[in-house]
Every structure is written in structure tokens, then in C-alpha cells.
């Protein structure tokens, strides 16, 4: 459950239950983040080839707040239209890909990702004039990402993980490959013959 | 109660094996077909079907022993391989490719399917360096593992697995560049040897070889073992090794359905148990079994060759996904006194490019990806110290591994060397594999940029393909788990046959070392067959 701003302590800008999360240690948080970050490279495999129009997609695993965070980060991270590449928001369903991947995560990883997204969304409240990340304009949002990238080790870990989550879910779509001249799977395209098992050794 | 009788192999011969040999695929008993309580009996039960387990299975089965191999992962026939790295991680790798250390800054990639990591490795085939074997002799009393005594085993497995030096056509553009750079620097560079037949140059080794050209266990020792009478079960997780009065006599295992519920409980009675589940799962199994750990060394001494993928941009297109995945290696710094690391030139695909460095946010990231065809890569492998630990805590595995300070220096030295090779070969820019956005624009900048790095969590983007060392072999039962013959010091009839045996890290890709050690262990078992096997199970 992602906490609302109202539930947060005015003094510390942290929710009341955050103290209870201290034993969640940065290490275990980061482990979970790394897991989720790497899982992104795997989790959406069932979506491979899915090319639904983003406007008809609904998010089933990301909360509304989380989807806003991911959408904003996608916009900031991947301004692909400016480069004559498929849009990361209106052509390639990057956020939906993330949504489905999140739905396949183990509970522990999912919870930690939720915490990471909340942290990422909420930290600008202190240093970026009390605006949450998804409400920042694009320029400030980009500055914030850069600041997190150069921050403490856990901030770097969160930022790298979320960036990986998004970029992999964009470039895994085969529509992005022609721009890179990436060929993808080739064996069937090339008609390569299967050799089968190696012959039994002569004893 | 279901009784699954083992295939009787009272008389074994090449002729008989030939009659059972399948030209393609494997006759695997898939765990999903099992329900309720299942009891099995074999002379030898082997836990794991990777490099160690498969070799032992074949070598014992062809001598007439009944052999049962239990693999926790699924059976994925090669024609099902997708050549898509993201899908492959999910279907072929441990934890769907998300196995990490506790800090989350080391990804540990292991195969978790029938054939184990041999299915998804890059095919690089090195013998154990002589100085490593001598070190094991001197420090761990492994006098039987001298370079001379291991030679026949290396020769045997290399012949079986078609290990050959890369031909010129297998040196892809990325490897040509690394060779060019090394030559310019006057550094030793050699073609890699690989276990592959007639490579189709698809570049998708890490997703499994769709046309069976990689000589993994899936197409070599496993079909040979099955033809010789062994049985292979997939999707079966061994949860405990059974032992009575200090003598191993079987295993307990289970099959879980898609919802995670146990659908079959399996009990195997055997004269001998061989644990070959890899350097992470093998110590966990011994810990859960509360066996073989009087030395308190089970799970300790974990090393992993933490590696970095050092990408660079070249002015000309490289297309790093084209051609053989790995072509050449630079061994100029292989000896510990010269640095203790090697560099391997390697390719990668589009998605993987998102993982290896931190190119920036927004336009810099898109620019980085748009240049994908211009990148070339070098993988660093270091002789890391055995500072890690694998343990079973609160029902979960835990991987403790933080770079030792001296290993961090080795990582930086390897990184600097890779950058020098790139610049010598004409690279315009080198991307530092870190979580910070760091790039090196000339050779003169290397030291200055790398000085930004420090040994702390979440600094380097490290990947391990070679976990090892967690049930180490040694002559002294007080500081090792397994004897030189492969049998646990504490438990008769309990053998270990995988990379967990390595007393130290070996710098190079470990598959050939595991094959050779497993072959030797099979010989050791056969030399004592009268002691272990009162009768052939049929």
C-alpha cells in the first residue's frame, strides 16, 4: 500500500509506519530492488509480441500513483519521438509492460518495489519545493533524476533499478529494433539446421 | 504409493547404449507427471544435471550402475529456445535471472534447467591454470590434482565436447577489435577455445543454442547417460540428503505445482549420493540436511569471478550481436603477480545494453541506445578471494558477497586494462560499468575517471557467471568439506561434484575444470565400487 501524503508526518515527511520499516534495512531494500530491476528483463516475456494500443490498456498491478511515477519517469528518460523512434508512451506500451511485469513479481519484491516507487515519488518534497516527482515539470524532473543518480548509494540503487525497469521494457519491443539495426532471433530467419545430440563417444 | 522401478542395466556396452540413443532430445520424466508419494531406488542418485552431475551420470551408467539424476529445473528442449534474452532469463536461469547477493549489486547468473549452466554459458573452455592446481596442492594438500594427473581428464572431456580453438571466422568484429587493441599494446591475446560444433554464429549463446551446436550437457553427456541406462527427472527439488550412522543412503525430494503446493513427495534409496547442484544450491542442501559440516566450512569461501562488461563506442559499426559471442581473450595479466585477471571480448544484444552502464537520463540515454551498433565489449574476470558465504536463513537462501578491498583494486586494474585495449583499438569513448554516469573519452582520462569509484555497495554493475568454492576440497577435514576423491569427510557415500569444490577461484571460465573433476570423481567412485555397491539395482 502506498501511503498518502496526508498520512505523512509533517515534521519528517515520512509516514508514521516508516520507522517500522527501518529493520527493512537498506540492504534488503536494495536486494529487492535489484531483483525487481533484473526481473524486468524477464518478467514481461509473456508479453513479447504484444502490441496493444496503449490507450486501451488498463493497469492491473501498478497503483494509480505508481503508474503516474512510472509514466513520468518514462517521459523523462525516453524522449524517443524527438529521435524519430517509436514513442515510449503512445506506441510502445512501456508502462503497461512494467505493469504486467510487476504483476508477476513475488510479493516481497513487489512490496519493495512499491516502497522504492514511493520513495522516488516523494523525495522531491524536500528538495524540489515540496512537489512530488510526477508533478514536476519535465526539466525539474530530469534534474531530480540526475540528483538521485548522484546521490547516496541507496538513491543510486533505486534510480538505476527504475531506469532499468523502464528502458528494458521499451527496448524489448521488436518495433524499437530497426532503429538500432538489431536483428533479434535469427536461427529460423536464416534456416539454420538443428544438429541434434552429439554421437555417443567411442569407448 | 507409486513405485518407479529403475531401468535395469545389468550388462552395459556401447552397442546396447547405441540402441537406446536418441538422435534428438531427451527422454525426461517431468515432475508434473508425478503425484502423491513416489519411491525410487538406484545405485547412485545425482542431484543436479549440470556440468558435474551429467558427467558423473554418464561415466557411472556406462559401467553398469543404475543412475538416477534429479534436476530441480525444467526440461526445455533446444527447439524451444527463444533467442530472446529476457525470455531466456525467465525460463532457463535461477530465480528467473534475478539471483543477487544481499546488497543487490551482484547479479549471479546460473542455469536452472536440465543441463544447468552448460546450456546458457558462452562456451569458453579453459583448462584449470597450472598455477592454480599447484596452489591447491601446496595450500590444500590436493596432491592428486597435479597438472600432470589432471591432463588425461582434460583431454578426455575436451574430446567428448568438441573443444576447439576459434577459427578466424569465429572471431567477430568485437573480438577483432580487442585483438587489434591488445596487439597494439603488445599484450598477449589468444583465440578462445569453445565446446561447439560448427557454430552458426547467431550470437545467442546466453539464451541456449537452438540448433544444438553448443556441446552442452543437454546434447552430450545427458543423452549418453540416458542411452547407458540412467534416468533423468526434471522439476524435482531435492530437499534433504538422507544418512544413517554417517553413511548417505538416499534423498528426499518434492515436486511443486504452479501454485507452489507440493504435488509429489519423492523418496530415493541409493547406495551413493552425488550432490552436483552448483556452488549455491549444493551447500544449501547440505546445510538443510545438517550433514558434512563439522568443519563449519559448508557455504563459506564463496567466490564468483565478479565481472564487468566494459562497453566502448567505435566510429565504425560493430554490431556487437553479430557472430560468435566470444572470440578472443587477453591473458597478459593472468598470473596473480601480474594482476590476476583476464579479459574476454564479447558481444551482446539490444536489451542487454540497457543493463551494462549508466549513460545518462533523457537524450543521453536515447543517444546511447541509438548508437548500439557502434558498441563493442570486453568482459573482465578476476581471481577474487573466497570472502563470500551462502546460507539458508528463515527459509530463504542468502548470498553474502562484498568485494574485498584487494579485489576491488583488481577490478579497477582490469577495468583500466579493458579501457586501454578499447582506446588502442580506436574507440572514441568507454562507458564505465557503474551506477554513476561515468565515461572515459581518452586513454589519458582513464585513471582520473576511475578514481571516482570506491569500494562500496551499488557502485559497480557486477555480474557473476561462475559461483564456486562453497564445499571446498582439501586434505584436512578441519578446514575443508570434501576429500580429494570427492567424498565428504564426514559422510561416507556422499560425494560433491561441481564448482563448489574449488578451494580458490580459478580466474578462467570453470566448465572444463568441473567436467574434468567430475570425470576424476567418477573414476574414484568406480575404484571403490565393491565397497559401495553390493548389487546392481534392477
Interface residues (C-beta under 8 A of the other chain):
Chain A: X27 X28 X30 X31 X32 X33 X34 X35 X36 X38 X39 X41 X42 X43 X44 X45 X48 X76 X77 X78 X79 X80 X82 X83 X85 X109 X142 X145 X146 X149 X150 X153 X154 X156 X157 X159 X160 X163 X164 X167 X168 X171 X172 X176 X177 X179 X180 X181 X182 X183 X184 X185 X186 X187 X190 X192 X193 X194 X195 X196 X197 X198 X200 X201 X202 X203
Chain B: X14 X17 X18 X21 X22 X23 X24 X25 X62 X78 X79 X82 X83 X84 X85 X86 X87 X89 X90 X91 X93 X95 X96 X97 X98 X100 X101 X102 X103 X104 X105 X107 X159 X160 X162 X197 X198 X200 X202 X203 X204 X210 X211 X212 X213 X215 X219 X220 X223 X224 X227 X317 X319 X321 X322 X349 X350 X351 X353 X354 X355 X358 X361 X362 X363 X365 X366 X367 X369 X370 X372 X373 X435 X436 X437 X456 X457 X458 X459 X461
